[in-house]
Amino acid sequence: QSALTQPASVSGSPGQSITISCTGTSSDIGNFNLVSWFQQHPGKAPKLLIYEVTKRPSGVSDRFSGSKSGNTASLTISGLQAEDEADYSCCSYAGSNTLIFGGGTTLTVL
Amino acid sequence: EVQLVESGGGLVQPGGSLRLSCVASGFTFSIYYLHWVRQVPGKGLLWVSRIRTDGSITSYADSVKGRFTISRDNAKNTLYLQMNSLRAEDTAVYYCARETYDSGWYVDYWGQGTLVSVSS
């Protein structure tokens, strides 16, 4: 099964908002409301930002928000800050007790 | 505090075997499903395997099915990944991760990873 499709890179200035898309198929994103987003700084473990499309774990800033339309999920980061510079990956349940991840997006804060 | 600590990575020749371990602390290990996920340095994450709380049900990515075996020892709070017939394309950082449940299941905590290099 191919990975979910994410843009390789996005960028924005401090204070701006950016959106990262994650496109799958009707077998994964389109069929389940089980999309997660992870943030990963270089050499570090992934950190959960969003689960079940729109939910934020305790302790995650409300500047991070998620949404979904059809086979595409999106992560929006508002009020960009320097520490948001990292890699972001989406993940979806893909049926049969399996997961599928996106290829990752590198966010640069200009 | 939830902690997952992987070990067992290293350099192995193609066709060789390796067993990874992941020791957990800070939560009741036996009631959580667990996963292995790998990442080629500089590339995206790739799901590898999942195991039920009691170890009775497992699932694998097609790329590792028949070569890798996930298992757990709830008495030792430890997750394992036995990797046989290793290939160059298995080279990656391997993470263990915990699954939790709300209205559906999702991965929440990850370990720091252990690097596996397959090369002659």
HADDOCK unambig.tbl for C-alpha pairs under 7 A between the chains (distance, minus, plus):
assign (segid A and resid 34 and name CA) (segid B and resid 104 and name CA) 6.68 0.50 0.50
assign (segid A and resid 44 and name CA) (segid B and resid 112 and name CA) 6.32 0.50 0.50
assign (segid A and resid 45 and name CA) (segid B and resid 110 and name CA) 6.14 0.50 0.50
assign (segid A and resid 45 and name CA) (segid B and resid 111 and name CA) 6.23 0.50 0.50
assign (segid A and resid 45 and name CA) (segid B and resid 112 and name CA) 4.96 0.50 0.50
assign (segid A and resid 46 and name CA) (segid B and resid 110 and name CA) 6.50 0.50 0.50
assign (segid A and resid 48 and name CA) (segid B and resid 108 and name CA) 5.74 0.50 0.50
assign (segid A and resid 51 and name CA) (segid B and resid 106 and name CA) 6.80 0.50 0.50
assign (segid A and resid 97 and name CA) (segid B and resid 59 and name CA) 6.45 0.50 0.50
assign (segid A and resid 98 and name CA) (segid B and resid 59 and name CA) 6.93 0.50 0.50
assign (segid A and resid 99 and name CA) (segid B and resid 47 and name CA) 6.01 0.50 0.50
assign (segid A and resid 100 and name CA) (segid B and resid 47 and name CA) 6.30 0.50 0.50
assign (segid A and resid 101 and name CA) (segid B and resid 45 and name CA) 6.02 0.50 0.50
assign (segid A and resid 101 and name CA) (segid B and resid 46 and name CA) 6.14 0.50 0.50
assign (segid A and resid 102 and name CA) (segid B and resid 44 and name CA) 6.61 0.50 0.50
assign (segid A and resid 103 and name CA) (segid B and resid 43 and name CA) 6.79 0.50 0.50
assign (segid A and resid 103 and name CA) (segid B and resid 44 and name CA) 4.30 0.50 0.50
assign (segid A and resid 103 and name CA) (segid B and resid 45 and name CA) 6.80 0.50 0.50
assign (segid A and resid 104 and name CA) (segid B and resid 44 and name CA) 5.26 0.50 0.50
